[in-house]
Amino acid sequence: MPVKNRFAELLPVITAWRRDFHEHPEILFEVHRTAGIVADKLRSFGCDEVVEGIGRTGVVGVIRGRESGSGKVIGLRADMDALPIIEATGAEHASKTPGAMHACGHDGHTAMLLGAARYLAETRNFDGTVVVIFQPAEEGGGGGREMCADGMMDRFGIQEVYGLHNMPGLPLGQFAIRDGAFFAATDQFKIHVEGLGGHAAKPQETVDTTVVAAQLVTALQTIASRNHDPVRNLVVSVTSFRTASEAFNVIPQYVELKGTVRSMDAETRAMAEKRIKELATGLTGAFGAKAEVTYMRGYPVMVNHTEQTEFAAKVAEKVAGACTEAPLIMGGEDFAFMLEERPGAYILLGNGDTAMVHHPQYDFDDNAIPAGCSWWAEIVEQRMPLRAG
C-alpha cells in the first residue's frame, strides 16, 4: 500500500492551500483567517459537523464512516500557527505579514490534514468516526491544552489521537517515530538578582550584581553536569542576561537572568526546579546579594503510547516502505496535553534537505504532502476497517 493515488491527483490543490497559508501566517491564537478557511473547507467537503472556537480559535470537524458498528472515534491533529520570524526564503509564496512566517511547517500540517479530510469525506471507507483537529498556538501558547480544557475529548468522544510533524534532515516522505518519552518538557525561569549599585570606581562600596549573576550562570550548569545522572536527559540554558544599567561607569543594582529547562521525566524536572532555586538563593546570599526566582512550567513530556506507536509505525512502513526509530528530541510539543488525555502517537515526516525548523530560510517541501495525507487516511481506514462482505 504505497501513497494513495488520490493524493497525487490532489497535490496541486493541496499545495495551493499550503502556499496560501504560508503567505498569510498568523501567530499563537490569532489564527482567525486560517481557522476560517479551514472551517469553510471542511464544510465544503461535506463534514457531518464543523465546530469553531474550541480552545479559543481551534476548529474541529467530524466525519462519520459508512458504518458505525465499531463505535470507534479517532482524532487527527494538525497545528495552524506561525512564528514571529522575518522570512528569508525569497520564495514566491513568502510571507506577506511583516515579522511573521511559517518557519515550522504548520502550514504544511494544516494543508495535509485538510487533504486527508477531503478524501475521508469523499470515500468514508471506514467503520467509525474521525475527528479532525486544527489547533492554534502550538508555538508556546499551549493551544493543545486549551482545546483539551474546553472538553474536546469528551465532547467528540475521541478514544485515540494521532499527530504528525515534518522533520528536515529526514529523507523526504520517510517516517520516524519513537515509543514512550519523545519530546521534552519545556520550562522557563527568571532570576532577579539584587545587590547594591554604585560607582564602578568604588566596587568595594557595592555588591556587584554583574559578578554575582555571572557566577550564578556558571553554577547553574552544574545542575546537569553534577546533580543529574549523565545517562539521562537534561538541558539547563541561561539565554538572557540583562543589567539595570548599560553605562560604562555604573555597577547596576539589578540583573535579570532568563532561561529554559528541558527534561524527559517528572523526577528530573522537579530536581532541576529545586536546584535552580537553591543555587540562586544560596550563591547570591554568599555574595551579600539576594535572588527572586520565578519558575514557569510549560509543556509536559510528550509520551507516545506503545500500542498506538506500533500501529502508527506499521502504517508508515506501508505508505513509505520504512519507518525508522526517531531520536529523543529536547524541543517541546504541546500535543503532549492530548496524549495525557487519550492514548495515541506522534510521528515525524521527512522534509528532506531543507533548513531546520525555526530558521528564517526554512520552507515546507510540498512533495511530502502525498505521504503525509496517505498516513493520516490510512490511520483511519486501517484502525477502523469496514467489515468484509
Sequence and secondary structure as in RCSB ss.txt:
>XXXX:A:sequence
MPVKNRFAELLPVITAWRRDFHEHPEILFEVHRTAGIVADKLRSFGCDEVVEGIGRTGVVGVIRGRESGSGKVIG
LRADMDALPIIEATGAEHASKTPGAMHACGHDGHTAMLLGAARYLAETRNFDGTVVVIFQPAEEGGGGGREMCAD
GMMDRFGIQEVYGLHNMPGLPLGQFAIRDGAFFAATDQFKIHVEGLGGHAAKPQETVDTTVVAAQLVTALQTIAS
RNHDPVRNLVVSVTSFRTASEAFNVIPQYVELKGTVRSMDAETRAMAEKRIKELATGLTGAFGAKAEVTYMRGYP
VMVNHTEQTEFAAKVAEKVAGACTEAPLIMGGEDFAFMLEERPGAYILLGNGDTAMVHHPQYDFDDNAIPAGCSW
WAEIVEQRMPLRAG
>XXXX:A:secstr
  S HHHHHHHHHHHHHHHHHHHS  BTT  HHHHHHHHHHHHHHT SEEEEEETTTEEEEEEE SB TT  EEE
EEEE  BBS       TT   STT B  SSHHHHHHHHHHHHHHHHHH  SBSEEEEEEES TTTT HHHHHHHT
THHHHTT  EEEEEEEETTS TT EEE SEEEE EEEEEEEEEE B EETT GGGSB HHHHHHHHHHHHTHHHH
HSS TTS EEEEEEEEEES   TTEE SEEEEEEEEEESSHHHHHHHHHHHHHHHHHHHHHTT EEEEEEEEEE 
 EEE HHHHHHHHHHHHHHHS EEE   B S  THHHHHHHS EEEEEEE  S   TTSTT    GGGHHHHHHH
HHHHHHHHS     
